[in-house]
Amino acid sequence: MAKPVTNPIWKHEPDKHDYPAAGNYLSLIADADVVAGLVHSLKKAPIVTYQAKDLLRASRLELLPSDDAHVREDLAKVMRGIKLSPVLVVRGSIELGLPLTIADGYHRVCASYHLADDTDIPARIVDLPKIGKALVDQLSKERAQ
């Protein structure tokens, strides 16, 4: 009898279609120049790992239920031994109160969490463009008022 799969198996590199998907999502929250720079940087970023629970906490996103269609699809892939693509993320900013942005892979993170919240997930992560200390200070003061 085969042992049930409890942890996803991950590819070494994101799928080619993940970058346009990340760009499409990011275009909803940033202008075209910023999006182009982030996607370019994501393609060159090294693969690092973070636990599913930490990615969700840092993103401030809700855990999608296991019966969500896309989460269920990713869980089925794991059970069949199909490798999942690493996620693409943009680091947030404590100074600005900005959460981590999961540009591509939210459903994979949720599926992994349902299997084990401490699942290590490979990711490519990039920083937001630098906006300058003066602007950060100004925005921080405005938030404090």
N, C-alpha and C positions, 0 to 999 in steps of 0.2 A: 504494500500500500504506500502511495506517495505521501511524503510529508507536506502539509499545507504550507504555502508561501506566506510568510508573515512580514517580510521586508521587501520593498521594491528593489529591483535591479535597475541601475542607471546607466545610460549611455555616457561615453566619455566627452561628447560634444553635443551642444544643442542642435536640433534639427534646423536645416536652412530656413524653413518656413517660420520658425519661431521669431526670427529677427523682424520680418515685416509685421508679424502679429504684435510684437512688442511696440514697434513704431506706430502702428495703428492705434493701440491703446494710449500710448504716450501723447499722441496728437490731440487727444481729448483734454489734456491737462498742461500742455506746453506748446510753444510755437514751433514752427517747422525747423528753424535753425537749431534750437535746443534739442529737438527730437533727433535730427540728423547726427548731431554730436554725440548724444547718448547711445544711439544704436551703433555708431562707429566704434565708440569706446567699449560697448558690450561685446562686440566681435573680437576685440583684442584682450579683454580682461581674462585673467587666469580663472580656472575653476577652483572654487573653495567650497567648503561644506558648512552648513548650518542645520540645526535641528528644526524639525517641522514646527514644534511649539514656539521656538524663538522667532521664526519667520512670521508666523501668524501674529504673535504679540507685537513685534516691531512694526508690522504693517497696520495694526489695529483693525484688521478685517475679521469678520465673523467666520467661524468654521462652518463650511457648507455641510449639509447633511449627507450621509453616505448614499441616500437615495436620489440626490441631485444627478441628473442625467450624465453630466460630464465627469463628475466624481465617480459615479458607478462605472462608467466606461474605463476610467483609469484604474479602478480597483480590479476590473475584469482583466485588463492587460497584465497587471501584476500577477494575478492568479494563473494566467496562461504563460507566465515567464517572459513576457514582452518587456523589453527595456524602456524606461521612461526617459524623456529628455530633461537635462538640467534646466533649472529655472533661471530667468533673467530678471534682475532686480536693480533698483536705483536706491541708494542709501538715502535715508531721511536726514533731518537736521534737528538736533535737540534745541539749538538756539532759536530756531524758527517754529518749533513745534510741529515739524513735518514728519509724518510717518514714513517708513520704508514703502516703496512702491514696487509691488510685484507686477512687472511689465508683461511677463508671460510665465504661466505655470501655476496660477492660483489653484486650479482644480487638482493639479498634481500634488501640490502642498497639502491640500485638504485630504486627498486620498491617502497620502502617506501618514498624515496625522491619525486617520481612522485606524490604520494598521498598528501604529505605535507612535505616540507623540514625540518620542526622542529619536525618531528616524533621522539619520543624516541625509541631507538633501544637497546634491551638488548644485552650485549656482555660479553664475557670473554676476558680479556686483560692481557697479560704478557709482561715483559720487555725482551729486548735483553740480552744475557749473558754479564756479565761485561767483558770489554776488557782491563781495566786498564787505569788510568789517563795518564800515560806516552804515551801510544799509541794514546789516544784521542788528547793530546797536539801535538804529532808528525803529525798526520793526519790534524789537524787544521792548523798547520804551512805550510804544503804542499799545502793545499787548498788556503791559503793566497798568495802564491807565484805566 
